[in-house]
Amino acid sequence: MTGQRSIIMHFPLLMIGERKPEDIIRDLNGLHKKEIKFINNEIKLIDLKNHQVITDKQILEYDYLIISLGVEYHPETVPGFREYALNAYQFEDVITISQKLHRFNSGRIVLFISSLPYRCPPAPYEIMFLLDCFFRKRGLRNEISLTLVTPDYSPEPLAGPKVGQSIRKMMAEKNIELITTAKVLEVEKDALILDLGARIPADLLLGIAPHWTPQILRDTDLVDSNGYVEVNPHTLETKYQGVYAIGDNAAIKLPVIGADAPKAGIFVHYQGEVVARNIARLAQGLEPKFRYTGKGA
């Protein structure tokens, strides 16, 4: 069973027309070649005490459970978002954004991050750099103003100050405005309203909506105060033996600073490897020995 599809890494290229929708969608029927049974059901309940996942069509019993349900987008929690902004992380909206960009010849484009945490932290910066390139190729860059608004105090703060400074420098060189430590209060037809009375005019508003974990997770005792599943940072196991969580729905605390690890595809790739290898050892009667180190690229 799956949660939300995760193809955000291709969305920026889809926006500017360098990918087509069919290029970034993969047929899941190929899973049967690896003897993986794919069940397309809606999950209604995770019964941890009885080792069951209850769907709208059946009850599935498990020996090991890996929870990777992702996150849901909730634009309705930001007044005006649904009416006046397009979600840069929503497949259908990205197609609309692409259509609008190819007709956009002058004005101000504002991309805003509604709240923290959010998936794929590099993506907003990649979008802005690709928009800069897109309009330069069309000979329109001097007619276009680009602004990125983020609640973070710096670009990619978990990557360290050197990375943040490097991104700031690149954005300045390409004349992309960066507004940090910004709290979005409301989206208007032609502006973004921030706290402290700030109003950012815009001709095209692109947003990243607030992220919530699915309600079925928040109904369990697995989650922290923010609704994310608490796991052992080295094994990805929850407080229930044999139950793991990986990906966007997991709260993986980083040592030293105490913040959650970034929610990006490269990290869940390595998380999945650790969990799969340890389960394989357990199934053979061996002790699990693989540990997640926060490796990324």
ZATI-559856 format. One record per residue (C-alpha): residue number from 1; residue in one letter; chain; x, y, z. Coordinates in Angstrom, 1 decimal, decimal comma. Layout:
{seq->NUM type->A mol->A X->X Y->Y Z->Z}
...
This chain:
{seq->1 type->M mol->A X->0,0 Y->0,0 Z->0,0}
{seq->2 type->T mol->A X->1,2 Y->3,5 Z->-0,7}
{seq->3 type->G mol->A X->0,8 Y->7,0 Z->0,5}
{seq->4 type->Q mol->A X->1,2 Y->10,1 Z->-1,7}
{seq->5 type->R mol->A X->3,4 Y->9,7 Z->-4,8}
{seq->6 type->S mol->A X->6,8 Y->11,3 Z->-4,4}
{seq->7 type->I mol->A X->8,0 Y->12,8 Z->-7,7}
{seq->8 type->I mol->A X->8,8 Y->16,3 Z->-6,5}
{seq->9 type->M mol->A X->12,3 Y->16,0 Z->-7,8}
{seq->10 type->H mol->A X->10,9 Y->16,2 Z->-11,3}
{seq->11 type->F mol->A X->8,3 Y->18,9 Z->-10,7}
{seq->12 type->P mol->A X->10,7 Y->21,9 Z->-11,4}
{seq->13 type->L mol->A X->11,5 Y->20,5 Z->-14,8}
{seq->14 type->L mol->A X->7,9 Y->19,8 Z->-15,5}
{seq->15 type->M mol->A X->7,1 Y->23,4 Z->-14,7}
{seq->16 type->I mol->A X->9,5 Y->24,8 Z->-17,3}
{seq->17 type->G mol->A X->8,5 Y->22,2 Z->-19,9}
{seq->18 type->E mol->A X->11,7 Y->20,1 Z->-19,8}
{seq->19 type->R mol->A X->9,6 Y->17,1 Z->-18,7}
{seq->20 type->K mol->A X->6,2 Y->15,9 Z->-19,7}
{seq->21 type->P mol->A X->3,7 Y->14,4 Z->-17,2}
{seq->22 type->E mol->A X->4,2 Y->10,9 Z->-18,8}
{seq->23 type->D mol->A X->8,0 Y->11,2 Z->-18,3}
{seq->24 type->I mol->A X->7,7 Y->11,3 Z->-14,5}
{seq->25 type->I mol->A X->5,0 Y->8,6 Z->-13,9}
{seq->26 type->R mol->A X->6,0 Y->5,0 Z->-13,5}
{seq->27 type->D mol->A X->3,7 Y->2,0 Z->-14,0}
{seq->28 type->L mol->A X->3,4 Y->0,1 Z->-10,8}
{seq->29 type->N mol->A X->2,5 Y->-3,1 Z->-12,5}
{seq->30 type->G mol->A X->6,2 Y->-3,8 Z->-12,9}
{seq->31 type->L mol->A X->6,4 Y->-4,6 Z->-9,2}
{seq->32 type->H mol->A X->5,0 Y->-8,1 Z->-9,8}
{seq->33 type->K mol->A X->8,3 Y->-9,0 Z->-11,6}
{seq->34 type->K mol->A X->10,0 Y->-8,7 Z->-8,3}
{seq->35 type->E mol->A X->7,2 Y->-10,8 Z->-6,6}
{seq->36 type->I mol->A X->5,9 Y->-7,7 Z->-4,8}
{seq->37 type->K mol->A X->2,1 Y->-7,6 Z->-4,4}
{seq->38 type->F mol->A X->0,7 Y->-4,1 Z->-4,8}
{seq->39 type->I mol->A X->-2,6 Y->-3,4 Z->-3,1}
{seq->40 type->N mol->A X->-4,3 Y->-0,2 Z->-3,9}
{seq->41 type->N mol->A X->-6,6 Y->0,2 Z->-0,9}
{seq->42 type->E mol->A X->-7,4 Y->3,1 Z->1,4}
{seq->43 type->I mol->A X->-6,1 Y->2,5 Z->4,9}
{seq->44 type->K mol->A X->-8,7 Y->3,1 Z->7,6}
{seq->45 type->L mol->A X->-6,9 Y->2,0 Z->10,8}
{seq->46 type->I mol->A X->-3,5 Y->0,7 Z->11,9}
{seq->47 type->D mol->A X->-4,1 Y->-1,7 Z->14,7}
{seq->48 type->L mol->A X->-0,7 Y->-2,0 Z->16,4}
{seq->49 type->K mol->A X->-1,8 Y->-4,2 Z->19,3}
{seq->50 type->N mol->A X->-3,3 Y->-6,9 Z->17,0}
{seq->51 type->H mol->A X->-0,7 Y->-6,5 Z->14,2}
{seq->52 type->Q mol->A X->-3,3 Y->-5,6 Z->11,6}
{seq->53 type->V mol->A X->-3,7 Y->-2,9 Z->8,9}
{seq->54 type->I mol->A X->-7,4 Y->-2,4 Z->8,2}
{seq->55 type->T mol->A X->-8,3 Y->-1,0 Z->4,8}
{seq->56 type->D mol->A X->-11,6 Y->-0,2 Z->3,1}
{seq->57 type->K mol->A X->-11,6 Y->-3,6 Z->1,5}
{seq->58 type->Q mol->A X->-9,7 Y->-6,1 Z->3,8}
{seq->59 type->I mol->A X->-7,7 Y->-6,7 Z->6,9}
{seq->60 type->L mol->A X->-4,0 Y->-7,4 Z->6,4}
{seq->61 type->E mol->A X->-2,0 Y->-9,1 Z->9,1}
{seq->62 type->Y mol->A X->1,7 Y->-8,4 Z->9,4}
{seq->63 type->D mol->A X->4,9 Y->-9,7 Z->11,0}
{seq->64 type->Y mol->A X->6,8 Y->-6,5 Z->10,2}
{seq->65 type->L mol->A X->5,3 Y->-3,2 Z->9,3}
{seq->66 type->I mol->A X->7,0 Y->-0,3 Z->7,5}
{seq->67 type->I mol->A X->5,0 Y->3,0 Z->7,6}
{seq->68 type->S mol->A X->5,7 Y->5,3 Z->4,8}
{seq->69 type->L mol->A X->2,5 Y->7,2 Z->4,2}
{seq->70 type->G mol->A X->4,1 Y->10,6 Z->3,4}
{seq->71 type->V mol->A X->2,3 Y->13,8 Z->4,2}
{seq->72 type->E mol->A X->-0,8 Y->15,6 Z->3,0}
{seq->73 type->Y mol->A X->-1,1 Y->19,1 Z->1,8}
{seq->74 type->H mol->A X->-3,5 Y->21,5 Z->3,6}
{seq->75 type->P mol->A X->-3,7 Y->24,8 Z->1,7}
{seq->76 type->E mol->A X->-7,0 Y->25,5 Z->3,4}
{seq->77 type->T mol->A X->-5,2 Y->26,3 Z->6,6}
{seq->78 type->V mol->A X->-3,7 Y->29,5 Z->4,9}
{seq->79 type->P mol->A X->-6,5 Y->32,0 Z->4,1}
{seq->80 type->G mol->A X->-6,7 Y->32,6 Z->0,4}
{seq->81 type->F mol->A X->-4,2 Y->29,9 Z->-0,7}
{seq->82 type->R mol->A X->-6,7 Y->27,8 Z->-2,6}
{seq->83 type->E mol->A X->-8,3 Y->30,8 Z->-4,3}
{seq->84 type->Y mol->A X->-5,2 Y->32,7 Z->-5,3}
{seq->85 type->A mol->A X->-2,1 Y->30,5 Z->-5,3}
{seq->86 type->L mol->A X->-0,9 Y->27,3 Z->-7,0}
{seq->87 type->N mol->A X->0,7 Y->24,5 Z->-5,0}
{seq->88 type->A mol->A X->4,2 Y->23,9 Z->-6,4}
{seq->89 type->Y mol->A X->4,2 Y->20,5 Z->-4,8}
{seq->90 type->Q mol->A X->0,9 Y->19,3 Z->-6,3}
{seq->91 type->F mol->A X->1,0 Y->17,4 Z->-9,6}
{seq->92 type->E mol->A X->-2,1 Y->18,9 Z->-11,1}
{seq->93 type->D mol->A X->-1,1 Y->22,4 Z->-10,0}
{seq->94 type->V mol->A X->2,4 Y->22,0 Z->-11,5}
{seq->95 type->I mol->A X->0,8 Y->21,3 Z->-14,9}
{seq->96 type->T mol->A X->-1,2 Y->24,5 Z->-14,5}
{seq->97 type->I mol->A X->1,9 Y->26,4 Z->-13,4}
{seq->98 type->S mol->A X->3,7 Y->25,2 Z->-16,6}
{seq->99 type->Q mol->A X->0,9 Y->26,5 Z->-18,8}
{seq->100 type->K mol->A X->0,9 Y->29,9 Z->-17,0}
{seq->101 type->L mol->A X->4,7 Y->30,3 Z->-17,2}
{seq->102 type->H mol->A X->4,7 Y->29,8 Z->-21,0}
{seq->103 type->R mol->A X->2,3 Y->32,7 Z->-21,3}
{seq->104 type->F mol->A X->4,0 Y->34,9 Z->-18,6}
{seq->105 type->N mol->A X->5,9 Y->37,7 Z->-20,2}
{seq->106 type->S mol->A X->6,3 Y->40,3 Z->-17,5}
{seq->107 type->G mol->A X->5,6 Y->40,8 Z->-13,8}
{seq->108 type->R mol->A X->6,5 Y->39,4 Z->-10,4}
{seq->109 type->I mol->A X->6,5 Y->35,7 Z->-9,5}
{seq->110 type->V mol->A X->6,5 Y->35,0 Z->-5,7}
{seq->111 type->L mol->A X->7,1 Y->31,5 Z->-4,4}
{seq->112 type->F mol->A X->6,4 Y->31,1 Z->-0,7}
{seq->113 type->I mol->A X->6,8 Y->28,3 Z->1,9}
{seq->114 type->S mol->A X->3,8 Y->28,3 Z->4,2}
{seq->115 type->S mol->A X->5,3 Y->26,5 Z->7,2}
{seq->116 type->L mol->A X->7,9 Y->24,1 Z->8,5}
{seq->117 type->P mol->A X->8,8 Y->21,3 Z->8,0}
{seq->118 type->Y mol->A X->8,3 Y->20,7 Z->4,3}
{seq->119 type->R mol->A X->9,3 Y->18,1 Z->1,8}
{seq->120 type->C mol->A X->12,4 Y->18,3 Z->-0,3}
{seq->121 type->P mol->A X->14,1 Y->21,4 Z->1,2}
{seq->122 type->P mol->A X->16,2 Y->22,1 Z->-1,9}
{seq->123 type->A mol->A X->13,2 Y->22,2 Z->-4,3}
{seq->124 type->P mol->A X->12,2 Y->25,8 Z->-3,8}
{seq->125 type->Y mol->A X->15,7 Y->27,0 Z->-4,6}
{seq->126 type->E mol->A X->15,9 Y->24,7 Z->-7,6}
{seq->127 type->I mol->A X->12,6 Y->26,1 Z->-8,8}
{seq->128 type->M mol->A X->13,8 Y->29,7 Z->-8,6}
{seq->129 type->F mol->A X->17,1 Y->29,0 Z->-10,4}
{seq->130 type->L mol->A X->15,3 Y->27,1 Z->-13,1}
{seq->131 type->L mol->A X->12,8 Y->30,0 Z->-13,5}
{seq->132 type->D mol->A X->15,7 Y->32,4 Z->-13,9}
{seq->133 type->C mol->A X->17,1 Y->30,1 Z->-16,6}
{seq->134 type->F mol->A X->13,7 Y->29,7 Z->-18,3}
{seq->135 type->F mol->A X->13,1 Y->33,4 Z->-18,7}
{seq->136 type->R mol->A X->16,7 Y->34,1 Z->-19,7}
{seq->137 type->K mol->A X->16,3 Y->31,6 Z->-22,6}
{seq->138 type->R mol->A X->13,2 Y->33,4 Z->-23,6}
{seq->139 type->G mol->A X->14,9 Y->36,8 Z->-23,5}
{seq->140 type->L mol->A X->12,5 Y->38,0 Z->-20,9}
{seq->141 type->R mol->A X->14,5 Y->37,9 Z->-17,7}
{seq->142 type->N mol->A X->14,7 Y->41,7 Z->-17,4}
{seq->143 type->E mol->A X->10,9 Y->41,8 Z->-17,5}
{seq->144 type->I mol->A X->10,5 Y->39,3 Z->-14,7}
{seq->145 type->S mol->A X->10,9 Y->39,7 Z->-10,9}
{seq->146 type->L mol->A X->11,5 Y->36,6 Z->-8,8}
{seq->147 type->T mol->A X->11,0 Y->36,4 Z->-5,1}
{seq->148 type->L mol->A X->11,3 Y->33,5 Z->-2,7}
{seq->149 type->V mol->A X->9,7 Y->33,7 Z->0,8}
{seq->150 type->T mol->A X->10,6 Y->31,2 Z->3,5}
{seq->151 type->P mol->A X->10,1 Y->30,8 Z->7,3}
{seq->152 type->D mol->A X->13,7 Y->29,5 Z->7,6}
{seq->153 type->Y mol->A X->16,3 Y->32,0 Z->8,8}
{seq->154 type->S mol->A X->18,7 Y->30,9 Z->6,0}
{seq->155 type->P mol->A X->18,6 Y->28,7 Z->2,9}
{seq->156 type->E mol->A X->19,0 Y->25,0 Z->3,8}
{seq->157 type->P mol->A X->19,8 Y->25,8 Z->7,5}
{seq->158 type->L mol->A X->20,5 Y->22,1 Z->8,3}
{seq->159 type->A mol->A X->23,2 Y->22,0 Z->5,7}
{seq->160 type->G mol->A X->25,2 Y->24,5 Z->7,6}
{seq->161 type->P mol->A X->26,1 Y->28,2 Z->7,2}
{seq->162 type->K mol->A X->28,5 Y->27,7 Z->4,3}
{seq->163 type->V mol->A X->25,8 Y->26,2 Z->2,2}
{seq->164 type->G mol->A X->23,4 Y->28,9 Z->3,2}
{seq->165 type->Q mol->A X->25,9 Y->31,6 Z->2,3}
{seq->166 type->S mol->A X->26,6 Y->30,0 Z->-1,1}
{seq->167 type->I mol->A X->22,9 Y->29,9 Z->-2,0}
{seq->168 type->R mol->A X->22,4 Y->33,5 Z->-0,9}
{seq->169 type->K mol->A X->25,3 Y->34,5 Z->-3,1}
{seq->170 type->M mol->A X->24,0 Y->32,6 Z->-6,1}
{seq->171 type->M mol->A X->20,5 Y->34,1 Z->-5,7}
{seq->172 type->A mol->A X->21,9 Y->37,6 Z->-5,4}
{seq->173 type->E mol->A X->24,0 Y->37,1 Z->-8,6}
{seq->174 type->K mol->A X->20,9 Y->36,0 Z->-10,5}
{seq->175 type->N mol->A X->18,8 Y->38,9 Z->-9,0}
{seq->176 type->I mol->A X->16,4 Y->36,6 Z->-7,1}
{seq->177 type->E mol->A X->15,0 Y->38,2 Z->-4,0}
{seq->178 type->L mol->A X->15,1 Y->36,1 Z->-0,8}
{seq->179 type->I mol->A X->12,9 Y->37,0 Z->2,2}
{seq->180 type->T mol->A X->13,7 Y->34,8 Z->5,3}
{seq->181 type->T mol->A X->12,1 Y->34,4 Z->8,7}
{seq->182 type->A mol->A X->8,7 Y->35,1 Z->7,2}
{seq->183 type->K mol->A X->5,4 Y->34,0 Z->8,6}
{seq->184 type->V mol->A X->2,7 Y->33,8 Z->5,9}
{seq->185 type->L mol->A X->-0,7 Y->35,1 Z->7,2}
{seq->186 type->E mol->A X->-2,8 Y->35,3 Z->4,1}
{seq->187 type->V mol->A X->-2,8 Y->35,1 Z->0,3}
{seq->188 type->E mol->A X->-4,6 Y->37,8 Z->-1,6}
{seq->189 type->K mol->A X->-5,4 Y->37,9 Z->-5,3}
{seq->190 type->D mol->A X->-2,3 Y->40,0 Z->-6,1}
{seq->191 type->A mol->A X->-0,2 Y->39,8 Z->-2,9}
{seq->192 type->L mol->A X->1,2 Y->37,8 Z->-0,1}
{seq->193 type->I mol->A X->0,5 Y->39,0 Z->3,4}
{seq->194 type->L mol->A X->3,2 Y->38,4 Z->6,0}
{seq->195 type->D mol->A X->3,4 Y->39,1 Z->9,7}
{seq->196 type->L mol->A X->4,5 Y->42,6 Z->11,0}
{seq->197 type->G mol->A X->2,3 Y->44,2 Z->8,2}
{seq->198 type->A mol->A X->4,5 Y->43,2 Z->5,3}
{seq->199 type->R mol->A X->2,7 Y->42,9 Z->1,9}
{seq->200 type->I mol->A X->4,5 Y->41,4 Z->-1,1}
{seq->201 type->P mol->A X->2,8 Y->42,2 Z->-4,4}
{seq->202 type->A mol->A X->2,7 Y->39,4 Z->-7,0}
{seq->203 type->D mol->A X->1,4 Y->38,7 Z->-10,5}
{seq->204 type->L mol->A X->1,8 Y->34,9 Z->-10,0}
{seq->205 type->L mol->A X->1,7 Y->33,3 Z->-6,6}
{seq->206 type->L mol->A X->3,2 Y->29,8 Z->-6,2}
{seq->207 type->G mol->A X->3,1 Y->28,2 Z->-2,7}
{seq->208 type->I mol->A X->4,1 Y->25,2 Z->-0,8}
{seq->209 type->A mol->A X->1,1 Y->24,3 Z->1,4}
{seq->210 type->P mol->A X->1,4 Y->23,3 Z->5,1}
{seq->211 type->H mol->A X->2,2 Y->19,6 Z->5,5}
{seq->212 type->W mol->A X->0,3 Y->17,3 Z->7,8}
{seq->213 type->T mol->A X->0,7 Y->13,5 Z->8,4}
{seq->214 type->P mol->A X->-2,4 Y->11,5 Z->7,6}
{seq->215 type->Q mol->A X->-5,1 Y->11,3 Z->10,3}
{seq->216 type->I mol->A X->-4,7 Y->7,6 Z->10,7}
{seq->217 type->L mol->A X->-1,2 Y->8,1 Z->12,0}
{seq->218 type->R mol->A X->-2,2 Y->11,0 Z->14,3}
{seq->219 type->D mol->A X->-4,8 Y->8,7 Z->15,8}
{seq->220 type->T mol->A X->-2,1 Y->6,3 Z->17,0}
{seq->221 type->D mol->A X->0,3 Y->6,7 Z->20,0}
{seq->222 type->L mol->A X->3,3 Y->6,6 Z->17,5}
{seq->223 type->V mol->A X->3,5 Y->10,3 Z->16,9}
{seq->224 type->D mol->A X->5,1 Y->13,3 Z->18,6}
{seq->225 type->S mol->A X->3,4 Y->16,6 Z->19,4}
{seq->226 type->N mol->A X->3,7 Y->17,6 Z->15,7}
{seq->227 type->G mol->A X->2,1 Y->14,4 Z->14,4}
{seq->228 type->Y mol->A X->5,2 Y->12,7 Z->13,0}
{seq->229 type->V mol->A X->6,1 Y->9,1 Z->13,9}
{seq->230 type->E mol->A X->8,8 Y->8,9 Z->16,5}
{seq->231 type->V mol->A X->11,6 Y->6,4 Z->15,6}
{seq->232 type->N mol->A X->14,9 Y->5,2 Z->16,8}
{seq->233 type->P mol->A X->17,3 Y->7,4 Z->14,6}
{seq->234 type->H mol->A X->19,6 Y->4,5 Z->13,9}
{seq->235 type->T mol->A X->17,2 Y->1,6 Z->13,2}
{seq->236 type->L mol->A X->14,0 Y->3,6 Z->12,2}
{seq->237 type->E mol->A X->12,0 Y->1,3 Z->14,6}
{seq->238 type->T mol->A X->9,1 Y->2,7 Z->16,5}
{seq->239 type->K mol->A X->8,4 Y->1,9 Z->20,2}
{seq->240 type->Y mol->A X->6,5 Y->-1,1 Z->18,8}
{seq->241 type->Q mol->A X->8,8 Y->-4,0 Z->18,0}
{seq->242 type->G mol->A X->8,8 Y->-4,8 Z->14,3}
{seq->243 type->V mol->A X->7,1 Y->-1,6 Z->13,3}
{seq->244 type->Y mol->A X->9,2 Y->1,0 Z->11,4}
{seq->245 type->A mol->A X->8,6 Y->4,4 Z->9,9}
{seq->246 type->I mol->A X->10,6 Y->5,9 Z->7,0}
{seq->247 type->G mol->A X->10,3 Y->9,0 Z->4,8}
{seq->248 type->D mol->A X->8,3 Y->12,2 Z->5,3}
{seq->249 type->N mol->A X->6,0 Y->10,8 Z->8,0}
{seq->250 type->A mol->A X->9,0 Y->10,0 Z->10,3}
{seq->251 type->A mol->A X->10,5 Y->12,2 Z->13,0}
{seq->252 type->I mol->A X->14,2 Y->11,5 Z->12,9}
{seq->253 type->K mol->A X->15,9 Y->13,6 Z->15,5}
{seq->254 type->L mol->A X->19,3 Y->14,8 Z->14,6}
{seq->255 type->P mol->A X->22,0 Y->14,7 Z->17,4}
{seq->256 type->V mol->A X->23,4 Y->17,9 Z->18,7}
{seq->257 type->I mol->A X->20,8 Y->20,4 Z->17,4}
{seq->258 type->G mol->A X->17,7 Y->18,3 Z->18,2}
{seq->259 type->A mol->A X->15,9 Y->19,2 Z->14,9}
{seq->260 type->D mol->A X->14,2 Y->16,7 Z->12,6}
{seq->261 type->A mol->A X->16,3 Y->15,3 Z->9,7}
{seq->262 type->P mol->A X->15,3 Y->16,8 Z->6,3}
{seq->263 type->K mol->A X->12,4 Y->15,2 Z->4,5}
{seq->264 type->A mol->A X->14,0 Y->14,4 Z->1,1}
{seq->265 type->G mol->A X->14,0 Y->11,4 Z->-1,2}
{seq->266 type->I mol->A X->17,7 Y->10,6 Z->-0,9}
{seq->267 type->F mol->A X->17,3 Y->10,1 Z->2,9}
{seq->268 type->V mol->A X->14,3 Y->7,8 Z->2,6}
{seq->269 type->H mol->A X->16,3 Y->5,7 Z->0,1}
{seq->270 type->Y mol->A X->19,0 Y->5,0 Z->2,7}
{seq->271 type->Q mol->A X->16,4 Y->4,6 Z->5,4}
{seq->272 type->G mol->A X->14,6 Y->2,0 Z->3,3}
{seq->273 type->E mol->A X->17,9 Y->0,1 Z->2,8}
{seq->274 type->V mol->A X->18,6 Y->-0,1 Z->6,5}
{seq->275 type->V mol->A X->15,1 Y->-1,3 Z->7,4}
{seq->276 type->A mol->A X->14,9 Y->-3,9 Z->4,6}
{seq->277 type->R mol->A X->18,3 Y->-5,3 Z->5,4}
{seq->278 type->N mol->A X->17,6 Y->-5,6 Z->9,1}
{seq->279 type->I mol->A X->14,2 Y->-7,3 Z->8,5}
{seq->280 type->A mol->A X->16,0 Y->-9,7 Z->6,2}
{seq->281 type->R mol->A X->18,4 Y->-10,6 Z->8,9}
{seq->282 type->L mol->A X->15,6 Y->-11,0 Z->11,5}
{seq->283 type->A mol->A X->13,7 Y->-13,3 Z->9,1}
{seq->284 type->Q mol->A X->16,8 Y->-15,5 Z->9,0}
{seq->285 type->G mol->A X->17,1 Y->-15,6 Z->12,8}
{seq->286 type->L mol->A X->20,0 Y->-13,2 Z->12,8}
{seq->287 type->E mol->A X->20,6 Y->-10,0 Z->14,9}
{seq->288 type->P mol->A X->20,0 Y->-6,8 Z->13,0}
{seq->289 type->K mol->A X->23,2 Y->-5,0 Z->12,4}
{seq->290 type->F mol->A X->22,6 Y->-2,2 Z->9,9}
{seq->291 type->R mol->A X->22,3 Y->1,4 Z->11,2}
{seq->292 type->Y mol->A X->21,0 Y->4,6 Z->9,6}
{seq->293 type->T mol->A X->23,7 Y->7,3 Z->9,7}
{seq->294 type->G mol->A X->21,8 Y->10,2 Z->8,1}
{seq->295 type->K mol->A X->23,7 Y->9,6 Z->4,9}
{seq->296 type->G mol->A X->22,6 Y->11,9 Z->2,0}
{seq->297 type->A mol->A X->23,9 Y->13,3 Z->-1,3}
